[in-house]
């Protein structure tokens, strides 16, 4: 039975130290039962017969994984949340890098190649930090909360499941995290001048005038309410009457704020020295106002959509 010992030892090498003896005994008993049954059928067993039984059981590494499945870096229950968080954070970092690189481009003699190099190198640095931080955070969550997760899955009650409703009532994670990314980006764009030096602040004002930026500051509670609303949606994952009303009010407020921003005159800080190498100035103001009006249509469309949904579930 030397071949059996070698097989069990090969399996044990793939196992954690704390489980090698216990699983080795269990595996030995299983193999011997199969060999005894085969011996009753064929009589004396040969080395070839034993090898055939072991080969049928599978490669030692595969057998070890049946006893102790490999633990992924990120728990399966957190994987979707991890992906959406990663996409959201990296998307925000990319947009911020675009703003910083564009500011540097417009305030210096940097050429297009230099601009693209600044954009790529800065974003890569942000990606390394963001990806590492998010992955470590979710690894710690996966490592230290599996017991609570199992308890939650065991204690669920069918009676508490929500009523079956139309398909639109389900809130996709992608929509929630897209909204979260948008609100966070708005807050960062509005308030990032607080952390800039006087020289950097002057460069950062290449786009909006002071009066337009002041209006954005007054509207900054709206992204905060949007973040709270998105976290509420993340917890519930189903549209209900109260959530639809909150979304209608929030999107209506966003639409009004964007349209008010479009009425600011002047809207853009049209410094010819900063813009002449990027845009022609004659149509820039009109294009910016038109863009804001079009942008306002998105939250206003959601207002109409949610009012229609409220009508369908009224009462």
C-alpha positions as YAML, in Angstrom:
chain: A
units: angstrom
residues:
- id: 1
  name: UNK
  ca: [0.00, 0.00, 0.00]
- id: 2
  name: UNK
  ca: [2.98, 2.30, -0.50]
- id: 3
  name: UNK
  ca: [1.15, 3.97, -3.41]
- id: 4
  name: UNK
  ca: [-1.77, 4.86, -1.12]
- id: 5
  name: UNK
  ca: [0.58, 6.44, 1.42]
- id: 6
  name: UNK
  ca: [2.25, 8.49, -1.29]
- id: 7
  name: UNK
  ca: [-1.13, 9.63, -2.60]
- id: 8
  name: UNK
  ca: [-2.39, 10.70, 0.84]
- id: 9
  name: UNK
  ca: [0.89, 12.52, 1.55]
- id: 10
  name: UNK
  ca: [0.55, 14.39, -1.75]
- id: 11
  name: UNK
  ca: [-2.98, 15.48, -0.79]
- id: 12
  name: UNK
  ca: [-1.87, 16.53, 2.69]
- id: 13
  name: UNK
  ca: [0.84, 18.76, 1.26]
- id: 14
  name: UNK
  ca: [-1.92, 20.84, -0.33]
- id: 15
  name: UNK
  ca: [-3.83, 21.21, 2.96]
- id: 16
  name: UNK
  ca: [-3.45, 23.63, 5.91]
- id: 17
  name: UNK
  ca: [-1.37, 22.21, 8.76]
- id: 18
  name: UNK
  ca: [-4.34, 22.16, 11.14]
- id: 19
  name: UNK
  ca: [-6.40, 19.86, 8.89]
- id: 20
  name: UNK
  ca: [-3.81, 17.49, 7.46]
- id: 21
  name: UNK
  ca: [-4.13, 14.67, 10.01]
- id: 22
  name: UNK
  ca: [-7.93, 14.71, 10.17]
- id: 23
  name: UNK
  ca: [-8.43, 14.79, 6.40]
- id: 24
  name: UNK
  ca: [-5.59, 12.26, 5.90]
- id: 25
  name: UNK
  ca: [-7.39, 9.74, 8.13]
- id: 26
  name: UNK
  ca: [-10.70, 10.34, 6.39]
- id: 27
  name: UNK
  ca: [-9.15, 9.99, 2.96]
- id: 28
  name: UNK
  ca: [-7.28, 6.83, 3.95]
- id: 29
  name: UNK
  ca: [-10.50, 5.22, 5.19]
- id: 30
  name: UNK
  ca: [-12.29, 6.19, 1.96]
- id: 31
  name: UNK
  ca: [-9.55, 4.72, -0.24]
- id: 32
  name: UNK
  ca: [-9.35, 1.52, 1.77]
- id: 33
  name: UNK
  ca: [-13.13, 1.03, 1.52]
- id: 34
  name: UNK
  ca: [-12.90, 1.29, -2.28]
- id: 35
  name: UNK
  ca: [-9.93, -1.10, -2.42]
- id: 36
  name: UNK
  ca: [-11.69, -3.62, -0.17]
- id: 37
  name: UNK
  ca: [-14.78, -3.55, -2.38]
- id: 38
  name: UNK
  ca: [-12.62, -4.01, -5.48]
- id: 39
  name: UNK
  ca: [-10.71, -6.85, -3.83]
- id: 40
  name: UNK
  ca: [-13.94, -8.73, -3.12]
- id: 41
  name: UNK
  ca: [-14.71, -8.57, -6.85]
- id: 42
  name: UNK
  ca: [-11.29, -9.36, -8.30]
- id: 43
  name: UNK
  ca: [-9.38, -11.06, -5.54]
- id: 44
  name: UNK
  ca: [-5.75, -10.08, -5.10]
- id: 45
  name: UNK
  ca: [-5.11, -6.48, -6.19]
- id: 46
  name: UNK
  ca: [-2.13, -5.43, -8.24]
- id: 47
  name: UNK
  ca: [-0.26, -2.14, -8.22]
- id: 48
  name: UNK
  ca: [-2.04, -1.30, -11.46]
- id: 49
  name: UNK
  ca: [-5.46, -1.78, -9.80]
- id: 50
  name: UNK
  ca: [-4.53, 0.50, -6.90]
- id: 51
  name: UNK
  ca: [-3.22, 3.14, -9.30]
- id: 52
  name: UNK
  ca: [-6.47, 2.98, -11.27]
- id: 53
  name: UNK
  ca: [-8.53, 3.62, -8.11]
- id: 54
  name: UNK
  ca: [-6.32, 6.57, -7.12]
- id: 55
  name: UNK
  ca: [-6.44, 8.02, -10.62]
- id: 56
  name: UNK
  ca: [-10.23, 7.81, -10.58]
- id: 57
  name: UNK
  ca: [-10.29, 9.80, -7.33]
- id: 58
  name: UNK
  ca: [-8.48, 12.67, -9.04]
- id: 59
  name: UNK
  ca: [-5.30, 14.69, -8.81]
- id: 60
  name: UNK
  ca: [-4.11, 15.27, -5.21]
- id: 61
  name: UNK
  ca: [-4.52, 19.05, -5.58]
- id: 62
  name: UNK
  ca: [-8.10, 18.66, -6.83]
- id: 63
  name: UNK
  ca: [-8.93, 16.28, -3.97]
- id: 64
  name: UNK
  ca: [-7.45, 18.71, -1.43]
- id: 65
  name: UNK
  ca: [-9.61, 21.52, -2.85]
- id: 66
  name: UNK
  ca: [-12.70, 19.34, -2.37]
- id: 67
  name: UNK
  ca: [-11.94, 19.13, 1.35]
- id: 68
  name: UNK
  ca: [-10.73, 22.72, 1.75]
- id: 69
  name: UNK
  ca: [-11.94, 24.95, -1.11]
- id: 70
  name: UNK
  ca: [-9.53, 27.82, -1.87]
- id: 71
  name: UNK
  ca: [-10.64, 31.14, -0.41]
- id: 72
  name: UNK
  ca: [-10.85, 33.96, -2.99]
- id: 73
  name: UNK
  ca: [-9.22, 37.27, -2.18]
- id: 74
  name: UNK
  ca: [-12.65, 38.95, -2.25]
- id: 75
  name: UNK
  ca: [-15.65, 37.04, -0.92]
- id: 76
  name: UNK
  ca: [-18.23, 36.14, -3.57]
- id: 77
  name: UNK
  ca: [-20.90, 38.02, -1.62]
- id: 78
  name: UNK
  ca: [-18.83, 41.23, -1.83]
- id: 79
  name: UNK
  ca: [-17.61, 40.76, -5.41]
- id: 80
  name: UNK
  ca: [-20.32, 42.81, -7.17]
- id: 81
  name: UNK
  ca: [-20.03, 45.59, -4.59]
- id: 82
  name: UNK
  ca: [-16.24, 45.50, -5.00]
- id: 83
  name: UNK
  ca: [-16.48, 45.86, -8.79]
- id: 84
  name: UNK
  ca: [-18.94, 48.74, -8.64]
- id: 85
  name: UNK
  ca: [-16.92, 50.53, -5.95]
- id: 86
  name: UNK
  ca: [-13.76, 50.10, -8.03]
- id: 87
  name: UNK
  ca: [-15.40, 51.47, -11.18]
- id: 88
  name: UNK
  ca: [-16.92, 54.39, -9.27]
- id: 89
  name: UNK
  ca: [-13.68, 55.44, -7.55]
- id: 90
  name: UNK
  ca: [-11.52, 55.00, -10.65]
- id: 91
  name: UNK
  ca: [-14.06, 56.96, -12.71]
- id: 92
  name: UNK
  ca: [-13.93, 59.85, -10.24]
- id: 93
  name: UNK
  ca: [-10.14, 59.77, -10.18]
- id: 94
  name: UNK
  ca: [-10.03, 59.87, -13.97]
- id: 95
  name: UNK
  ca: [-12.36, 62.88, -14.15]
- id: 96
  name: UNK
  ca: [-10.34, 64.71, -11.51]
- id: 97
  name: UNK
  ca: [-7.14, 63.97, -13.40]
- id: 98
  name: UNK
  ca: [-8.73, 65.36, -16.56]
- id: 99
  name: UNK
  ca: [-9.59, 68.57, -14.68]
- id: 100
  name: UNK
  ca: [-6.06, 68.91, -13.23]
- id: 101
  name: UNK
  ca: [-4.28, 68.12, -16.49]
- id: 102
  name: UNK
  ca: [-6.54, 70.45, -18.47]
- id: 103
  name: UNK
  ca: [-5.93, 73.25, -15.96]
- id: 104
  name: UNK
  ca: [-2.18, 72.79, -16.30]
- id: 105
  name: UNK
  ca: [-2.48, 72.66, -20.10]
- id: 106
  name: UNK
  ca: [-4.44, 75.90, -20.35]
- id: 107
  name: UNK
  ca: [-2.15, 77.77, -17.94]
- id: 108
  name: UNK
  ca: [1.18, 76.77, -19.53]
- id: 109
  name: UNK
  ca: [2.86, 76.20, -22.85]
- id: 110
  name: UNK
  ca: [2.35, 72.45, -22.59]
- id: 111
  name: UNK
  ca: [1.71, 70.77, -25.92]
- id: 112
  name: UNK
  ca: [-0.79, 68.04, -26.74]
- id: 113
  name: UNK
  ca: [1.78, 65.26, -26.18]
- id: 114
  name: UNK
  ca: [2.66, 66.72, -22.79]
- id: 115
  name: UNK
  ca: [-1.03, 66.97, -21.90]
- id: 116
  name: UNK
  ca: [-1.66, 63.32, -22.77]
- id: 117
  name: UNK
  ca: [1.46, 62.25, -20.84]
- id: 118
  name: UNK
  ca: [0.34, 64.24, -17.79]
- id: 119
  name: UNK
  ca: [-3.14, 62.74, -18.01]
- id: 120
  name: UNK
  ca: [-1.89, 59.15, -18.37]
- id: 121
  name: UNK
  ca: [0.88, 59.29, -15.75]
- id: 122
  name: UNK
  ca: [-1.29, 61.04, -13.17]
- id: 123
  name: UNK
  ca: [-4.16, 58.62, -13.69]
- id: 124
  name: UNK
  ca: [-1.88, 55.58, -13.41]
- id: 125
  name: UNK
  ca: [-0.59, 56.83, -10.06]
- id: 126
  name: UNK
  ca: [-4.17, 57.34, -8.85]
- id: 127
  name: UNK
  ca: [-5.19, 53.90, -10.11]
- id: 128
  name: UNK
  ca: [-2.40, 52.17, -8.18]
- id: 129
  name: UNK
  ca: [-3.37, 53.88, -4.93]
- id: 130
  name: UNK
  ca: [-7.13, 53.55, -5.44]
- id: 131
  name: UNK
  ca: [-7.03, 49.91, -6.56]
- id: 132
  name: UNK
  ca: [-4.75, 48.90, -3.68]
- id: 133
  name: UNK
  ca: [-6.80, 50.69, -1.03]
- id: 134
  name: UNK
  ca: [-10.14, 49.32, -2.22]
- id: 135
  name: UNK
  ca: [-8.82, 45.78, -2.62]
- id: 136
  name: UNK
  ca: [-7.26, 45.75, 0.86]
- id: 137
  name: UNK
  ca: [-10.48, 47.11, 2.39]
- id: 138
  name: UNK
  ca: [-12.65, 44.44, 0.74]
- id: 139
  name: UNK
  ca: [-10.09, 41.74, 1.60]
- id: 140
  name: UNK
  ca: [-10.39, 42.69, 5.27]
- id: 141
  name: UNK
  ca: [-14.18, 42.67, 5.00]
- id: 142
  name: UNK
  ca: [-14.08, 39.22, 3.37]
- id: 143
  name: UNK
  ca: [-11.72, 37.89, 6.01]
- id: 144
  name: UNK
  ca: [-13.36, 39.13, 9.19]
- id: 145
  name: UNK
  ca: [-17.10, 39.06, 8.48]
- id: 146
  name: UNK
  ca: [-17.91, 35.57, 7.05]
- id: 147
  name: UNK
  ca: [-19.52, 34.41, 10.32]
- id: 148
  name: UNK
  ca: [-21.93, 37.36, 10.38]
- id: 149
  name: UNK
  ca: [-22.69, 36.75, 6.72]
- id: 150
  name: UNK
  ca: [-23.57, 33.09, 7.31]
- id: 151
  name: UNK
  ca: [-25.71, 34.00, 10.31]
- id: 152
  name: UNK
  ca: [-27.58, 36.57, 8.24]
- id: 153
  name: UNK
  ca: [-28.24, 34.00, 5.52]
- id: 154
  name: UNK
  ca: [-29.47, 31.45, 8.06]
- id: 155
  name: UNK
  ca: [-31.78, 33.86, 9.89]
- id: 156
  name: UNK
  ca: [-33.67, 35.20, 6.88]
- id: 157
  name: UNK
  ca: [-37.46, 34.77, 6.89]
- id: 158
  name: UNK
  ca: [-39.56, 34.20, 3.76]
- id: 159
  name: UNK
  ca: [-42.41, 36.15, 5.34]
- id: 160
  name: UNK
  ca: [-40.31, 39.34, 5.19]
- id: 161
  name: UNK
  ca: [-39.67, 39.19, 1.45]
- id: 162
  name: UNK
  ca: [-41.07, 42.23, -0.43]
- id: 163
  name: UNK
  ca: [-44.16, 41.90, -2.58]
- id: 164
  name: UNK
  ca: [-43.68, 41.00, -6.21]
- id: 165
  name: UNK
  ca: [-43.94, 44.09, -8.37]
- id: 166
  name: UNK
  ca: [-43.03, 45.41, -11.82]
- id: 167
  name: UNK
  ca: [-39.50, 44.94, -13.05]
- id: 168
  name: UNK
  ca: [-38.59, 48.63, -12.77]
- id: 169
  name: UNK
  ca: [-38.94, 48.47, -8.98]
- id: 170
  name: UNK
  ca: [-35.60, 46.69, -8.73]
- id: 171
  name: UNK
  ca: [-32.74, 49.22, -8.42]
- id: 172
  name: UNK
  ca: [-29.60, 47.95, -10.20]
- id: 173
  name: UNK
  ca: [-26.31, 48.39, -8.37]
- id: 174
  name: UNK
  ca: [-24.89, 50.01, -11.49]
- id: 175
  name: UNK
  ca: [-27.44, 52.84, -11.31]
- id: 176
  name: UNK
  ca: [-26.81, 53.40, -7.61]
- id: 177
  name: UNK
  ca: [-23.04, 53.58, -7.98]
- id: 178
  name: UNK
  ca: [-23.26, 55.77, -11.06]
- id: 179
  name: UNK
  ca: [-25.33, 58.27, -9.05]
- id: 180
  name: UNK
  ca: [-22.91, 58.03, -6.11]
- id: 181
  name: UNK
  ca: [-19.94, 58.70, -8.38]
- id: 182
  name: UNK
  ca: [-21.71, 61.71, -9.91]
- id: 183
  name: UNK
  ca: [-22.58, 63.25, -6.53]
- id: 184
  name: UNK
  ca: [-19.08, 62.69, -5.13]
- id: 185
  name: UNK
  ca: [-17.50, 64.20, -8.22]
- id: 186
  name: UNK
  ca: [-19.75, 67.27, -7.96]
- id: 187
  name: UNK
  ca: [-18.75, 67.80, -4.33]
- id: 188
  name: UNK
  ca: [-15.06, 67.46, -5.13]
- id: 189
  name: UNK
  ca: [-15.29, 69.87, -8.09]
- id: 190
  name: UNK
  ca: [-17.18, 72.44, -6.00]
- id: 191
  name: UNK
  ca: [-15.01, 72.33, -2.88]
- id: 192
  name: UNK
  ca: [-11.56, 71.29, -4.09]
- id: 193
  name: UNK
  ca: [-10.36, 74.96, -4.27]
- id: 194
  name: UNK
  ca: [-10.25, 74.93, -0.44]
- id: 195
  name: UNK
  ca: [-7.12, 72.76, -0.60]
- id: 196
  name: UNK
  ca: [-5.35, 74.75, -3.33]
- id: 197
  name: UNK
  ca: [-2.70, 77.42, -3.00]
- id: 198
  name: UNK
  ca: [-3.34, 80.91, -4.34]
- id: 199
  name: UNK
  ca: [-1.49, 80.14, -7.57]
- id: 200
  name: UNK
  ca: [-3.29, 76.83, -8.05]
- id: 201
  name: UNK
  ca: [-6.61, 78.50, -7.26]
- id: 202
  name: UNK
  ca: [-6.05, 81.06, -10.00]
- id: 203
  name: UNK
  ca: [-5.36, 78.28, -12.47]
- id: 204
  name: UNK
  ca: [-8.43, 76.30, -11.39]
- id: 205
  name: UNK
  ca: [-10.74, 79.21, -12.28]
- id: 206
  name: UNK
  ca: [-10.11, 78.90, -15.99]
- id: 207
  name: UNK
  ca: [-13.66, 77.67, -16.66]
- id: 208
  name: UNK
  ca: [-16.42, 79.15, -14.46]
- id: 209
  name: UNK
  ca: [-16.71, 82.71, -13.21]
- id: 210
  name: UNK
  ca: [-16.75, 83.47, -9.48]
- id: 211
  name: UNK
  ca: [-20.51, 84.11, -9.50]
- id: 212
  name: UNK
  ca: [-21.16, 80.76, -11.19]
- id: 213
  name: UNK
  ca: [-18.91, 78.97, -8.72]
- id: 214
  name: UNK
  ca: [-20.66, 80.70, -5.82]
- id: 215
  name: UNK
  ca: [-24.00, 79.38, -7.07]
- id: 216
  name: UNK
  ca: [-22.49, 75.88, -7.15]
- id: 217
  name: UNK
  ca: [-21.46, 76.29, -3.50]
- id: 218
  name: UNK
  ca: [-25.00, 77.25, -2.55]
- id: 219
  name: UNK
  ca: [-26.23, 74.12, -4.32]
- id: 220
  name: UNK
  ca: [-23.70, 71.81, -2.62]
- id: 221
  name: UNK
  ca: [-26.30, 70.41, -0.14]
- id: 222
  name: UNK
  ca: [-27.98, 68.76, -3.14]
- id: 223
  name: UNK
  ca: [-25.11, 66.29, -3.81]
- id: 224
  name: UNK
  ca: [-25.02, 65.50, -0.09]
- id: 225
  name: UNK
  ca: [-28.73, 64.69, -0.15]
- id: 226
  name: UNK
  ca: [-28.09, 62.69, -3.33]
- id: 227
  name: UNK
  ca: [-25.44, 60.60, -1.56]
- id: 228
  name: UNK
  ca: [-27.83, 59.94, 1.32]
- id: 229
  name: UNK
  ca: [-30.56, 59.00, -1.15]
- id: 230
  name: UNK
  ca: [-28.24, 56.62, -3.01]
- id: 231
  name: UNK
  ca: [-27.21, 54.93, 0.26]
- id: 232
  name: UNK
  ca: [-30.90, 54.52, 1.07]
- id: 233
  name: UNK
  ca: [-31.41, 52.92, -2.33]
- id: 234
  name: UNK
  ca: [-28.41, 50.66, -1.73]
- id: 235
  name: UNK
  ca: [-29.99, 49.45, 1.49]
- id: 236
  name: UNK
  ca: [-33.50, 48.91, 0.10]
- id: 237
  name: UNK
  ca: [-32.79, 47.97, -3.56]
- id: 238
  name: UNK
  ca: [-36.51, 48.39, -4.37]
- id: 239
  name: UNK
  ca: [-38.40, 51.54, -5.33]
- id: 240
  name: UNK
  ca: [-41.23, 52.36, -2.95]
- id: 241
  name: UNK
  ca: [-43.54, 55.34, -2.67]
- id: 242
  name: UNK
  ca: [-41.39, 57.28, -0.19]
- id: 243
  name: UNK
  ca: [-38.21, 56.67, -2.19]
- id: 244
  name: UNK
  ca: [-39.85, 57.78, -5.43]
- id: 245
  name: UNK
  ca: [-41.09, 60.99, -3.82]
- id: 246
  name: UNK
  ca: [-37.60, 61.71, -2.48]
- id: 247
  name: UNK
  ca: [-36.10, 61.06, -5.92]
- id: 248
  name: UNK
  ca: [-38.65, 63.33, -7.61]
- id: 249
  name: UNK
  ca: [-37.87, 66.20, -5.23]
- id: 250
  name: UNK
  ca: [-34.10, 65.68, -5.49]
- id: 251
  name: UNK
  ca: [-34.04, 65.56, -9.29]
- id: 252
  name: UNK
  ca: [-36.40, 68.52, -9.55]
- id: 253
  name: UNK
  ca: [-34.04, 70.51, -7.30]
- id: 254
  name: UNK
  ca: [-31.07, 69.47, -9.46]
- id: 255
  name: UNK
  ca: [-32.89, 70.50, -12.62]
- id: 256
  name: UNK
  ca: [-33.76, 73.91, -11.16]
- id: 257
  name: UNK
  ca: [-30.18, 74.43, -9.91]
- id: 258
  name: UNK
  ca: [-28.71, 73.60, -13.33]
- id: 259
  name: UNK
  ca: [-31.14, 75.91, -15.09]
- id: 260
  name: UNK
  ca: [-30.31, 78.70, -12.61]
- id: 261
  name: UNK
  ca: [-26.64, 78.13, -13.36]
- id: 262
  name: UNK
  ca: [-27.44, 78.53, -17.04]
- id: 263
  name: UNK
  ca: [-28.87, 82.02, -16.32]
- id: 264
  name: UNK
  ca: [-25.64, 83.32, -14.74]
- id: 265
  name: UNK
  ca: [-24.10, 85.99, -16.96]
- id: 266
  name: UNK
  ca: [-21.27, 85.62, -17.64]
- id: 267
  name: UNK
  ca: [-21.09, 81.91, -17.03]
- id: 268
  name: UNK
  ca: [-17.58, 81.20, -18.28]
- id: 269
  name: UNK
  ca: [-14.30, 82.86, -17.44]
- id: 270
  name: UNK
  ca: [-13.42, 83.72, -21.04]
- id: 271
  name: UNK
  ca: [-9.77, 84.60, -20.79]
- id: 272
  name: UNK
  ca: [-8.57, 84.63, -24.42]
- id: 273
  name: UNK
  ca: [-5.03, 83.80, -23.39]
- id: 274
  name: UNK
  ca: [-6.15, 80.58, -21.74]
- id: 275
  name: UNK
  ca: [-8.67, 79.45, -24.32]
- id: 276
  name: UNK
  ca: [-7.32, 80.58, -27.69]
- id: 277
  name: UNK
  ca: [-5.27, 77.44, -28.22]
- id: 278
  name: UNK
  ca: [-8.16, 75.14, -27.31]
- id: 279
  name: UNK
  ca: [-11.43, 76.70, -28.48]
- id: 280
  name: UNK
  ca: [-12.77, 79.52, -30.56]
- id: 281
  name: UNK
  ca: [-14.48, 81.88, -28.14]
- id: 282
  name: UNK
  ca: [-17.31, 83.19, -30.28]
- id: 283
  name: UNK
  ca: [-19.65, 80.24, -29.69]
- id: 284
  name: UNK
  ca: [-18.30, 78.96, -26.37]
- id: 285
  name: UNK
  ca: [-20.75, 80.80, -24.11]
- id: 286
  name: UNK
  ca: [-23.75, 79.67, -26.11]
- id: 287
  name: UNK
  ca: [-22.46, 76.09, -26.20]
- id: 288
  name: UNK
  ca: [-22.00, 76.07, -22.41]
- id: 289
  name: UNK
  ca: [-25.54, 77.37, -21.78]
- id: 290
  name: UNK
  ca: [-26.99, 74.86, -24.23]
- id: 291
  name: UNK
  ca: [-25.04, 72.09, -22.56]
- id: 292
  name: UNK
  ca: [-26.44, 73.03, -19.15]
- id: 293
  name: UNK
  ca: [-30.00, 73.08, -20.46]
- id: 294
  name: UNK
  ca: [-29.51, 69.63, -22.00]
- id: 295
  name: UNK
  ca: [-27.96, 68.39, -18.75]
- id: 296
  name: UNK
  ca: [-30.98, 69.64, -16.81]
- id: 297
  name: UNK
  ca: [-33.21, 67.46, -18.96]
- id: 298
  name: UNK
  ca: [-31.77, 64.28, -17.39]
- id: 299
  name: UNK
  ca: [-32.93, 64.88, -13.78]
- id: 300
  name: UNK
  ca: [-36.18, 66.38, -15.08]
- id: 301
  name: UNK
  ca: [-36.77, 63.26, -17.15]
- id: 302
  name: UNK
  ca: [-36.28, 61.20, -13.99]
- id: 303
  name: UNK
  ca: [-38.87, 63.43, -12.29]
- id: 304
  name: UNK
  ca: [-41.42, 62.52, -14.97]
- id: 305
  name: UNK
  ca: [-40.43, 58.84, -14.83]
- id: 306
  name: UNK
  ca: [-40.80, 58.66, -11.05]
- id: 307
  name: UNK
  ca: [-44.10, 60.56, -11.09]
- id: 308
  name: UNK
  ca: [-45.40, 57.97, -13.53]
- id: 309
  name: UNK
  ca: [-44.21, 55.20, -11.24]
- id: 310
  name: UNK
  ca: [-45.84, 56.90, -8.26]
- id: 311
  name: UNK
  ca: [-49.10, 57.01, -10.18]
- id: 312
  name: UNK
  ca: [-48.83, 53.27, -10.87]
- id: 313
  name: UNK
  ca: [-48.35, 52.40, -7.17]
- id: 314
  name: UNK
  ca: [-50.47, 55.18, -5.66]
- id: 315
  name: UNK
  ca: [-52.22, 54.41, -2.46]
...
